[in-house]
């Protein structure tokens, strides 16, 4: 996980990475839809942007955006998923405002992936 200040700070951002074993037939879109549905079981989380497929540097990702509100703390997360050798590789971009969004998106979108 890479953070620029704590997410409790108004300008806080975070880029987290997780890897999970998936069934053989799993696609990025299937994993994204399942993840989205899981997040939305929490009443403090709402969907901001539905699942869509995007290609970055020839790698297929599925992505969606959620917003979480806990008391007076509100933040958004973009979840980006791709598949590699039976595992989903999950990138979570967390931010509280448009400046933080731009910062963490620039880091993510300018990362060179070697997912073979």
C-alpha positions as CSV (number, residue, x, y, z in Angstrom):
1,X,0.0,0.0,0.0
2,X,1.3,3.5,-0.9
3,X,-0.2,6.4,1.0
4,X,0.0,10.2,0.7
5,X,-1.1,11.3,4.1
6,X,-3.6,9.5,6.2
7,X,-7.0,9.0,4.5
8,X,-8.6,10.9,7.5
9,X,-6.7,13.9,6.2
10,X,-8.7,15.9,3.6
11,X,-5.8,15.4,1.0
12,X,-5.1,11.8,2.0
13,X,-4.8,9.2,-0.8
14,X,-3.9,5.5,-0.9
15,X,-3.1,2.9,-3.5
16,X,-3.6,-0.6,-2.2
17,X,-2.9,-3.9,-4.0
18,X,-4.4,-7.3,-3.2
19,X,-4.2,-10.8,-4.8
20,X,-6.8,-13.5,-4.5
21,X,-7.1,-17.0,-5.9
22,X,-10.1,-17.3,-8.3
23,X,-11.9,-20.2,-10.0
24,X,-10.5,-21.1,-13.4
25,X,-13.5,-19.6,-15.3
26,X,-13.2,-16.2,-13.5
27,X,-12.8,-13.0,-15.6
28,X,-12.0,-9.5,-14.4
29,X,-15.6,-8.5,-15.0
30,X,-17.0,-11.4,-13.0
31,X,-14.7,-10.7,-10.0
32,X,-15.6,-7.0,-10.2
33,X,-19.3,-7.6,-10.2
34,X,-19.0,-10.0,-7.2
35,X,-16.8,-7.5,-5.3
36,X,-19.2,-4.6,-6.1
37,X,-22.2,-6.6,-4.9
38,X,-20.3,-7.5,-1.6
39,X,-19.4,-3.9,-0.9
40,X,-23.0,-2.8,-1.5
41,X,-24.3,-5.0,1.3
42,X,-22.9,-2.3,3.6
43,X,-25.4,0.6,4.0
44,X,-22.5,3.1,4.4
45,X,-21.3,2.3,0.8
46,X,-22.9,3.5,-2.4
47,X,-22.1,2.9,-6.0
48,X,-20.7,5.9,-7.9
49,X,-19.7,4.3,-11.1
50,X,-20.9,0.9,-12.5
51,X,-18.5,-1.9,-13.6
52,X,-16.8,-1.1,-16.9
53,X,-14.0,-2.7,-18.9
54,X,-10.9,-0.7,-19.6
55,X,-7.6,-1.5,-21.2
56,X,-4.3,0.0,-19.9
57,X,-1.0,-0.8,-21.6
58,X,-2.6,-3.9,-23.3
59,X,-3.9,-5.2,-19.9
60,X,-7.7,-5.8,-19.5
61,X,-9.1,-4.4,-16.3
62,X,-12.7,-4.2,-14.9
63,X,-13.3,-1.2,-12.7
64,X,-16.0,0.4,-10.6
65,X,-16.2,3.2,-8.0
66,X,-17.8,3.3,-4.6
67,X,-18.2,6.0,-1.9
68,X,-18.0,5.2,1.8
69,X,-19.4,7.5,4.5
70,X,-18.5,6.8,8.2
71,X,-19.8,9.6,10.4
72,X,-18.1,12.8,9.0
73,X,-15.5,10.9,7.0
74,X,-16.4,10.4,3.3
75,X,-14.0,8.9,0.7
76,X,-14.2,7.3,-2.7
77,X,-12.5,4.1,-4.0
78,X,-11.9,3.0,-7.5
79,X,-11.4,-0.8,-7.6
80,X,-9.4,-2.1,-10.6
81,X,-9.2,-5.8,-11.2
82,X,-7.3,-8.0,-13.7
83,X,-6.5,-11.7,-13.9
84,X,-3.1,-13.3,-13.8
85,X,-2.5,-17.1,-13.6
86,X,-5.7,-17.9,-11.8
87,X,-5.5,-14.9,-9.4
88,X,-7.3,-11.6,-9.4
89,X,-4.9,-8.7,-9.0
90,X,-6.9,-5.9,-7.2
91,X,-5.8,-2.3,-7.1
92,X,-7.8,0.0,-4.8
93,X,-7.4,3.8,-5.3
94,X,-8.7,5.7,-2.3
95,X,-9.1,9.5,-2.2
96,X,-11.3,12.2,-0.6
97,X,-11.3,14.9,-3.3
98,X,-10.5,15.6,-6.9
99,X,-6.9,16.5,-6.3
100,X,-6.4,13.2,-4.4
101,X,-8.2,11.4,-7.2
102,X,-5.9,12.9,-9.9
103,X,-2.7,12.1,-7.8
104,X,-3.6,8.4,-7.2
105,X,-4.9,7.9,-10.8
106,X,-1.7,9.3,-12.2
107,X,0.4,6.9,-10.1
108,X,-1.8,3.9,-11.1
109,X,-2.2,4.7,-14.8
110,X,1.6,5.4,-15.2
111,X,2.6,2.2,-13.6
112,X,4.3,-0.4,-15.9
113,X,2.6,-3.7,-15.3
114,X,4.4,-7.0,-15.9
115,X,1.5,-9.4,-15.3
116,X,2.5,-12.5,-17.3
